[in-house]
Amino acid sequence: MLKFFNYFLFLILFPLSTMSYAHSPELHEQDGSMPHKEYKASGIVKSINQREMLIKHEPIKELSWPEMEMVFKISEQISLSELKDIKVGDFIKFMFYEKNDEYIITALREHPIKK
């Protein structure tokens, strides 16, 4: 009887656990591959071109990264019109993930508090 109860419980709970994983706000599928963990960060834009930004970001505790300058690619899901108001020297908040040793920004916005 206990074996049946455990099996029944598994059948009910397993689909619920996979649904919450699939809808996690920090995980996104890119190019049909496995989901990537996204991280929040903020920093000052040092240079920008159409699909890359050099950012001096603040420490990212979740990754144990100190403050540093690094290049981030800009995801194709961000339109160039969304980038037109971002300028060198702007303080921004952004979300990114890592794939194949590249860091890809998936969302960003200027943050007016720090300049």
Phi and psi in radians as a Rosetta constraint file:
Dihedral C 1 N 2 CA 2 C 2 CIRCULARHARMONIC -1.108 0.35
Dihedral N 2 CA 2 C 2 N 3 CIRCULARHARMONIC -0.673 0.35
Dihedral C 2 N 3 CA 3 C 3 CIRCULARHARMONIC -1.087 0.35
Dihedral N 3 CA 3 C 3 N 4 CIRCULARHARMONIC -0.763 0.35
Dihedral C 3 N 4 CA 4 C 4 CIRCULARHARMONIC -1.080 0.35
Dihedral N 4 CA 4 C 4 N 5 CIRCULARHARMONIC -0.773 0.35
Dihedral C 4 N 5 CA 5 C 5 CIRCULARHARMONIC -1.073 0.35
Dihedral N 5 CA 5 C 5 N 6 CIRCULARHARMONIC -0.783 0.35
Dihedral C 5 N 6 CA 6 C 6 CIRCULARHARMONIC -1.078 0.35
Dihedral N 6 CA 6 C 6 N 7 CIRCULARHARMONIC -0.738 0.35
Dihedral C 6 N 7 CA 7 C 7 CIRCULARHARMONIC -1.110 0.35
Dihedral N 7 CA 7 C 7 N 8 CIRCULARHARMONIC -0.788 0.35
Dihedral C 7 N 8 CA 8 C 8 CIRCULARHARMONIC -1.051 0.35
Dihedral N 8 CA 8 C 8 N 9 CIRCULARHARMONIC -0.783 0.35
Dihedral C 8 N 9 CA 9 C 9 CIRCULARHARMONIC -1.085 0.35
Dihedral N 9 CA 9 C 9 N 10 CIRCULARHARMONIC -0.738 0.35
Dihedral C 9 N 10 CA 10 C 10 CIRCULARHARMONIC -1.046 0.35
Dihedral N 10 CA 10 C 10 N 11 CIRCULARHARMONIC -0.786 0.35
Dihedral C 10 N 11 CA 11 C 11 CIRCULARHARMONIC -1.087 0.35
Dihedral N 11 CA 11 C 11 N 12 CIRCULARHARMONIC -0.548 0.35
Dihedral C 11 N 12 CA 12 C 12 CIRCULARHARMONIC -1.428 0.35
Dihedral N 12 CA 12 C 12 N 13 CIRCULARHARMONIC -0.803 0.35
Dihedral C 12 N 13 CA 13 C 13 CIRCULARHARMONIC -1.402 0.35
Dihedral N 13 CA 13 C 13 N 14 CIRCULARHARMONIC -0.575 0.35
Dihedral C 13 N 14 CA 14 C 14 CIRCULARHARMONIC -1.041 0.35
Dihedral N 14 CA 14 C 14 N 15 CIRCULARHARMONIC -0.850 0.35
Dihedral C 14 N 15 CA 15 C 15 CIRCULARHARMONIC -1.055 0.35
Dihedral N 15 CA 15 C 15 N 16 CIRCULARHARMONIC -0.612 0.35
Dihedral C 15 N 16 CA 16 C 16 CIRCULARHARMONIC -1.160 0.35
Dihedral N 16 CA 16 C 16 N 17 CIRCULARHARMONIC -0.696 0.35
Dihedral C 16 N 17 CA 17 C 17 CIRCULARHARMONIC -1.192 0.35
Dihedral N 17 CA 17 C 17 N 18 CIRCULARHARMONIC -0.643 0.35
Dihedral C 17 N 18 CA 18 C 18 CIRCULARHARMONIC -1.272 0.35
Dihedral N 18 CA 18 C 18 N 19 CIRCULARHARMONIC -0.534 0.35
Dihedral C 18 N 19 CA 19 C 19 CIRCULARHARMONIC -1.153 0.35
Dihedral N 19 CA 19 C 19 N 20 CIRCULARHARMONIC -0.738 0.35
Dihedral C 19 N 20 CA 20 C 20 CIRCULARHARMONIC -1.200 0.35
Dihedral N 20 CA 20 C 20 N 21 CIRCULARHARMONIC -0.596 0.35
Dihedral C 20 N 21 CA 21 C 21 CIRCULARHARMONIC -1.140 0.35
Dihedral N 21 CA 21 C 21 N 22 CIRCULARHARMONIC -0.771 0.35
Dihedral C 21 N 22 CA 22 C 22 CIRCULARHARMONIC -1.159 0.35
Dihedral N 22 CA 22 C 22 N 23 CIRCULARHARMONIC -0.459 0.35
Dihedral C 22 N 23 CA 23 C 23 CIRCULARHARMONIC -1.789 0.35
Dihedral N 23 CA 23 C 23 N 24 CIRCULARHARMONIC 0.217 0.35
Dihedral C 23 N 24 CA 24 C 24 CIRCULARHARMONIC -1.066 0.35
Dihedral N 24 CA 24 C 24 N 25 CIRCULARHARMONIC 2.273 0.35
Dihedral C 24 N 25 CA 25 C 25 CIRCULARHARMONIC -1.200 0.35
Dihedral N 25 CA 25 C 25 N 26 CIRCULARHARMONIC -0.289 0.35
Dihedral C 25 N 26 CA 26 C 26 CIRCULARHARMONIC -1.678 0.35
Dihedral N 26 CA 26 C 26 N 27 CIRCULARHARMONIC -0.002 0.35
Dihedral C 26 N 27 CA 27 C 27 CIRCULARHARMONIC -2.098 0.35
Dihedral N 27 CA 27 C 27 N 28 CIRCULARHARMONIC 2.286 0.35
Dihedral C 27 N 28 CA 28 C 28 CIRCULARHARMONIC -2.394 0.35
Dihedral N 28 CA 28 C 28 N 29 CIRCULARHARMONIC 2.493 0.35
Dihedral C 28 N 29 CA 29 C 29 CIRCULARHARMONIC -1.471 0.35
Dihedral N 29 CA 29 C 29 N 30 CIRCULARHARMONIC 2.398 0.35
Dihedral C 29 N 30 CA 30 C 30 CIRCULARHARMONIC -2.177 0.35
Dihedral N 30 CA 30 C 30 N 31 CIRCULARHARMONIC 2.218 0.35
Dihedral C 30 N 31 CA 31 C 31 CIRCULARHARMONIC 1.016 0.35
Dihedral N 31 CA 31 C 31 N 32 CIRCULARHARMONIC 0.547 0.35
Dihedral C 31 N 32 CA 32 C 32 CIRCULARHARMONIC 1.253 0.35
Dihedral N 32 CA 32 C 32 N 33 CIRCULARHARMONIC 0.157 0.35
Dihedral C 32 N 33 CA 33 C 33 CIRCULARHARMONIC -1.595 0.35
Dihedral N 33 CA 33 C 33 N 34 CIRCULARHARMONIC -2.986 0.35
Dihedral C 33 N 34 CA 34 C 34 CIRCULARHARMONIC -1.118 0.35
Dihedral N 34 CA 34 C 34 N 35 CIRCULARHARMONIC 2.675 0.35
Dihedral C 34 N 35 CA 35 C 35 CIRCULARHARMONIC -1.099 0.35
Dihedral N 35 CA 35 C 35 N 36 CIRCULARHARMONIC 2.622 0.35
Dihedral C 35 N 36 CA 36 C 36 CIRCULARHARMONIC -1.979 0.35
Dihedral N 36 CA 36 C 36 N 37 CIRCULARHARMONIC 2.501 0.35
Dihedral C 36 N 37 CA 37 C 37 CIRCULARHARMONIC -1.316 0.35
Dihedral N 37 CA 37 C 37 N 38 CIRCULARHARMONIC 2.322 0.35
Dihedral C 37 N 38 CA 38 C 38 CIRCULARHARMONIC -1.792 0.35
Dihedral N 38 CA 38 C 38 N 39 CIRCULARHARMONIC 2.593 0.35
Dihedral C 38 N 39 CA 39 C 39 CIRCULARHARMONIC -2.168 0.35
Dihedral N 39 CA 39 C 39 N 40 CIRCULARHARMONIC 2.586 0.35
Dihedral C 39 N 40 CA 40 C 40 CIRCULARHARMONIC -1.668 0.35
Dihedral N 40 CA 40 C 40 N 41 CIRCULARHARMONIC 2.490 0.35
Dihedral C 40 N 41 CA 41 C 41 CIRCULARHARMONIC -2.673 0.35
Dihedral N 41 CA 41 C 41 N 42 CIRCULARHARMONIC 2.937 0.35
Dihedral C 41 N 42 CA 42 C 42 CIRCULARHARMONIC -2.573 0.35
Dihedral N 42 CA 42 C 42 N 43 CIRCULARHARMONIC 2.687 0.35
Dihedral C 42 N 43 CA 43 C 43 CIRCULARHARMONIC 3.113 0.35
Dihedral N 43 CA 43 C 43 N 44 CIRCULARHARMONIC -3.076 0.35
Dihedral C 43 N 44 CA 44 C 44 CIRCULARHARMONIC -1.825 0.35
Dihedral N 44 CA 44 C 44 N 45 CIRCULARHARMONIC 2.290 0.35
Dihedral C 44 N 45 CA 45 C 45 CIRCULARHARMONIC -1.267 0.35
Dihedral N 45 CA 45 C 45 N 46 CIRCULARHARMONIC 2.138 0.35
Dihedral C 45 N 46 CA 46 C 46 CIRCULARHARMONIC -1.707 0.35
Dihedral N 46 CA 46 C 46 N 47 CIRCULARHARMONIC -0.609 0.35
Dihedral C 46 N 47 CA 47 C 47 CIRCULARHARMONIC -2.744 0.35
Dihedral N 47 CA 47 C 47 N 48 CIRCULARHARMONIC 2.757 0.35
Dihedral C 47 N 48 CA 48 C 48 CIRCULARHARMONIC -2.620 0.35
Dihedral N 48 CA 48 C 48 N 49 CIRCULARHARMONIC 2.427 0.35
Dihedral C 48 N 49 CA 49 C 49 CIRCULARHARMONIC -2.283 0.35
Dihedral N 49 CA 49 C 49 N 50 CIRCULARHARMONIC -2.936 0.35
Dihedral C 49 N 50 CA 50 C 50 CIRCULARHARMONIC -1.022 0.35
Dihedral N 50 CA 50 C 50 N 51 CIRCULARHARMONIC -0.694 0.35
Dihedral C 50 N 51 CA 51 C 51 CIRCULARHARMONIC -2.303 0.35
Dihedral N 51 CA 51 C 51 N 52 CIRCULARHARMONIC 0.350 0.35
Dihedral C 51 N 52 CA 52 C 52 CIRCULARHARMONIC -2.544 0.35
Dihedral N 52 CA 52 C 52 N 53 CIRCULARHARMONIC 2.589 0.35
Dihedral C 52 N 53 CA 53 C 53 CIRCULARHARMONIC -2.379 0.35
Dihedral N 53 CA 53 C 53 N 54 CIRCULARHARMONIC 2.400 0.35
Dihedral C 53 N 54 CA 54 C 54 CIRCULARHARMONIC -1.677 0.35
Dihedral N 54 CA 54 C 54 N 55 CIRCULARHARMONIC 2.114 0.35
Dihedral C 54 N 55 CA 55 C 55 CIRCULARHARMONIC -2.200 0.35
Dihedral N 55 CA 55 C 55 N 56 CIRCULARHARMONIC 2.314 0.35
Dihedral C 55 N 56 CA 56 C 56 CIRCULARHARMONIC -1.596 0.35
Dihedral N 56 CA 56 C 56 N 57 CIRCULARHARMONIC 1.713 0.35
Dihedral C 56 N 57 CA 57 C 57 CIRCULARHARMONIC -1.606 0.35
Dihedral N 57 CA 57 C 57 N 58 CIRCULARHARMONIC 2.717 0.35
Dihedral C 57 N 58 CA 58 C 58 CIRCULARHARMONIC -1.284 0.35
Dihedral N 58 CA 58 C 58 N 59 CIRCULARHARMONIC 2.913 0.35
Dihedral C 58 N 59 CA 59 C 59 CIRCULARHARMONIC -0.950 0.35
Dihedral N 59 CA 59 C 59 N 60 CIRCULARHARMONIC 2.458 0.35
Dihedral C 59 N 60 CA 60 C 60 CIRCULARHARMONIC -1.977 0.35
Dihedral N 60 CA 60 C 60 N 61 CIRCULARHARMONIC 1.667 0.35
Dihedral C 60 N 61 CA 61 C 61 CIRCULARHARMONIC -1.026 0.35
Dihedral N 61 CA 61 C 61 N 62 CIRCULARHARMONIC -0.691 0.35
Dihedral C 61 N 62 CA 62 C 62 CIRCULARHARMONIC -1.040 0.35
Dihedral N 62 CA 62 C 62 N 63 CIRCULARHARMONIC -0.494 0.35
Dihedral C 62 N 63 CA 63 C 63 CIRCULARHARMONIC -1.836 0.35
Dihedral N 63 CA 63 C 63 N 64 CIRCULARHARMONIC 0.008 0.35
Dihedral C 63 N 64 CA 64 C 64 CIRCULARHARMONIC 1.020 0.35
Dihedral N 64 CA 64 C 64 N 65 CIRCULARHARMONIC 0.640 0.35
Dihedral C 64 N 65 CA 65 C 65 CIRCULARHARMONIC -1.673 0.35
Dihedral N 65 CA 65 C 65 N 66 CIRCULARHARMONIC 2.360 0.35
Dihedral C 65 N 66 CA 66 C 66 CIRCULARHARMONIC -1.379 0.35
Dihedral N 66 CA 66 C 66 N 67 CIRCULARHARMONIC 3.062 0.35
Dihedral C 66 N 67 CA 67 C 67 CIRCULARHARMONIC -1.069 0.35
Dihedral N 67 CA 67 C 67 N 68 CIRCULARHARMONIC 2.358 0.35
Dihedral C 67 N 68 CA 68 C 68 CIRCULARHARMONIC -2.893 0.35
Dihedral N 68 CA 68 C 68 N 69 CIRCULARHARMONIC 2.912 0.35
Dihedral C 68 N 69 CA 69 C 69 CIRCULARHARMONIC -1.707 0.35
Dihedral N 69 CA 69 C 69 N 70 CIRCULARHARMONIC 2.342 0.35
Dihedral C 69 N 70 CA 70 C 70 CIRCULARHARMONIC -2.683 0.35
Dihedral N 70 CA 70 C 70 N 71 CIRCULARHARMONIC 2.769 0.35
Dihedral C 70 N 71 CA 71 C 71 CIRCULARHARMONIC -1.545 0.35
Dihedral N 71 CA 71 C 71 N 72 CIRCULARHARMONIC 2.317 0.35
Dihedral C 71 N 72 CA 72 C 72 CIRCULARHARMONIC -2.084 0.35
Dihedral N 72 CA 72 C 72 N 73 CIRCULARHARMONIC 2.350 0.35
Dihedral C 72 N 73 CA 73 C 73 CIRCULARHARMONIC -1.356 0.35
Dihedral N 73 CA 73 C 73 N 74 CIRCULARHARMONIC 2.692 0.35
Dihedral C 73 N 74 CA 74 C 74 CIRCULARHARMONIC -1.896 0.35
Dihedral N 74 CA 74 C 74 N 75 CIRCULARHARMONIC 2.130 0.35
Dihedral C 74 N 75 CA 75 C 75 CIRCULARHARMONIC -1.006 0.35
Dihedral N 75 CA 75 C 75 N 76 CIRCULARHARMONIC 2.568 0.35
Dihedral C 75 N 76 CA 76 C 76 CIRCULARHARMONIC -1.114 0.35
Dihedral N 76 CA 76 C 76 N 77 CIRCULARHARMONIC -0.337 0.35
Dihedral C 76 N 77 CA 77 C 77 CIRCULARHARMONIC -1.254 0.35
Dihedral N 77 CA 77 C 77 N 78 CIRCULARHARMONIC -0.222 0.35
Dihedral C 77 N 78 CA 78 C 78 CIRCULARHARMONIC -1.670 0.35
Dihedral N 78 CA 78 C 78 N 79 CIRCULARHARMONIC 2.100 0.35
Dihedral C 78 N 79 CA 79 C 79 CIRCULARHARMONIC -1.320 0.35
Dihedral N 79 CA 79 C 79 N 80 CIRCULARHARMONIC 2.695 0.35
Dihedral C 79 N 80 CA 80 C 80 CIRCULARHARMONIC -1.101 0.35
Dihedral N 80 CA 80 C 80 N 81 CIRCULARHARMONIC -0.509 0.35
Dihedral C 80 N 81 CA 81 C 81 CIRCULARHARMONIC -1.166 0.35
Dihedral N 81 CA 81 C 81 N 82 CIRCULARHARMONIC -0.511 0.35
Dihedral C 81 N 82 CA 82 C 82 CIRCULARHARMONIC -1.208 0.35
Dihedral N 82 CA 82 C 82 N 83 CIRCULARHARMONIC -0.397 0.35
Dihedral C 82 N 83 CA 83 C 83 CIRCULARHARMONIC -1.595 0.35
Dihedral N 83 CA 83 C 83 N 84 CIRCULARHARMONIC -0.223 0.35
Dihedral C 83 N 84 CA 84 C 84 CIRCULARHARMONIC -1.067 0.35
Dihedral N 84 CA 84 C 84 N 85 CIRCULARHARMONIC -0.476 0.35
Dihedral C 84 N 85 CA 85 C 85 CIRCULARHARMONIC -1.593 0.35
Dihedral N 85 CA 85 C 85 N 86 CIRCULARHARMONIC -0.097 0.35
Dihedral C 85 N 86 CA 86 C 86 CIRCULARHARMONIC -1.508 0.35
Dihedral N 86 CA 86 C 86 N 87 CIRCULARHARMONIC 2.232 0.35
Dihedral C 86 N 87 CA 87 C 87 CIRCULARHARMONIC -2.232 0.35
Dihedral N 87 CA 87 C 87 N 88 CIRCULARHARMONIC 2.807 0.35
Dihedral C 87 N 88 CA 88 C 88 CIRCULARHARMONIC -0.995 0.35
Dihedral N 88 CA 88 C 88 N 89 CIRCULARHARMONIC 2.336 0.35
Dihedral C 88 N 89 CA 89 C 89 CIRCULARHARMONIC 1.695 0.35
Dihedral N 89 CA 89 C 89 N 90 CIRCULARHARMONIC -0.245 0.35
Dihedral C 89 N 90 CA 90 C 90 CIRCULARHARMONIC -1.230 0.35
Dihedral N 90 CA 90 C 90 N 91 CIRCULARHARMONIC 2.496 0.35
Dihedral C 90 N 91 CA 91 C 91 CIRCULARHARMONIC -1.593 0.35
Dihedral N 91 CA 91 C 91 N 92 CIRCULARHARMONIC 2.173 0.35
Dihedral C 91 N 92 CA 92 C 92 CIRCULARHARMONIC -2.184 0.35
Dihedral N 92 CA 92 C 92 N 93 CIRCULARHARMONIC 2.749 0.35
Dihedral C 92 N 93 CA 93 C 93 CIRCULARHARMONIC -1.963 0.35
Dihedral N 93 CA 93 C 93 N 94 CIRCULARHARMONIC 2.447 0.35
Dihedral C 93 N 94 CA 94 C 94 CIRCULARHARMONIC -2.642 0.35
Dihedral N 94 CA 94 C 94 N 95 CIRCULARHARMONIC 2.827 0.35
Dihedral C 94 N 95 CA 95 C 95 CIRCULARHARMONIC -2.015 0.35
Dihedral N 95 CA 95 C 95 N 96 CIRCULARHARMONIC 2.474 0.35
Dihedral C 95 N 96 CA 96 C 96 CIRCULARHARMONIC -2.603 0.35
Dihedral N 96 CA 96 C 96 N 97 CIRCULARHARMONIC 2.870 0.35
Dihedral C 96 N 97 CA 97 C 97 CIRCULARHARMONIC -2.395 0.35
Dihedral N 97 CA 97 C 97 N 98 CIRCULARHARMONIC 2.889 0.35
Dihedral C 97 N 98 CA 98 C 98 CIRCULARHARMONIC -1.898 0.35
Dihedral N 98 CA 98 C 98 N 99 CIRCULARHARMONIC 2.363 0.35
Dihedral C 98 N 99 CA 99 C 99 CIRCULARHARMONIC -2.585 0.35
Dihedral N 99 CA 99 C 99 N 100 CIRCULARHARMONIC 2.162 0.35
Dihedral C 99 N 100 CA 100 C 100 CIRCULARHARMONIC 0.921 0.35
Dihedral N 100 CA 100 C 100 N 101 CIRCULARHARMONIC 0.812 0.35
Dihedral C 100 N 101 CA 101 C 101 CIRCULARHARMONIC 1.105 0.35
Dihedral N 101 CA 101 C 101 N 102 CIRCULARHARMONIC 0.356 0.35
Dihedral C 101 N 102 CA 102 C 102 CIRCULARHARMONIC -2.064 0.35
Dihedral N 102 CA 102 C 102 N 103 CIRCULARHARMONIC 2.607 0.35
Dihedral C 102 N 103 CA 103 C 103 CIRCULARHARMONIC -1.974 0.35
Dihedral N 103 CA 103 C 103 N 104 CIRCULARHARMONIC 2.106 0.35
Dihedral C 103 N 104 CA 104 C 104 CIRCULARHARMONIC -2.050 0.35
Dihedral N 104 CA 104 C 104 N 105 CIRCULARHARMONIC 2.130 0.35
Dihedral C 104 N 105 CA 105 C 105 CIRCULARHARMONIC -1.379 0.35
Dihedral N 105 CA 105 C 105 N 106 CIRCULARHARMONIC 2.254 0.35
Dihedral C 105 N 106 CA 106 C 106 CIRCULARHARMONIC -1.888 0.35
Dihedral N 106 CA 106 C 106 N 107 CIRCULARHARMONIC -0.310 0.35
Dihedral C 106 N 107 CA 107 C 107 CIRCULARHARMONIC -2.744 0.35
Dihedral N 107 CA 107 C 107 N 108 CIRCULARHARMONIC 2.514 0.35
Dihedral C 107 N 108 CA 108 C 108 CIRCULARHARMONIC -2.731 0.35
Dihedral N 108 CA 108 C 108 N 109 CIRCULARHARMONIC 2.742 0.35
Dihedral C 108 N 109 CA 109 C 109 CIRCULARHARMONIC -2.728 0.35
Dihedral N 109 CA 109 C 109 N 110 CIRCULARHARMONIC 2.596 0.35
Dihedral C 109 N 110 CA 110 C 110 CIRCULARHARMONIC -1.220 0.35
Dihedral N 110 CA 110 C 110 N 111 CIRCULARHARMONIC 2.472 0.35
Dihedral C 110 N 111 CA 111 C 111 CIRCULARHARMONIC -2.012 0.35
Dihedral N 111 CA 111 C 111 N 112 CIRCULARHARMONIC 1.918 0.35
Dihedral C 111 N 112 CA 112 C 112 CIRCULARHARMONIC -1.251 0.35
Dihedral N 112 CA 112 C 112 N 113 CIRCULARHARMONIC -0.222 0.35
Dihedral C 112 N 113 CA 113 C 113 CIRCULARHARMONIC -1.204 0.35
Dihedral N 113 CA 113 C 113 N 114 CIRCULARHARMONIC -0.818 0.35
Dihedral C 113 N 114 CA 114 C 114 CIRCULARHARMONIC -1.745 0.35
Dihedral N 114 CA 114 C 114 N 115 CIRCULARHARMONIC 2.258 0.35
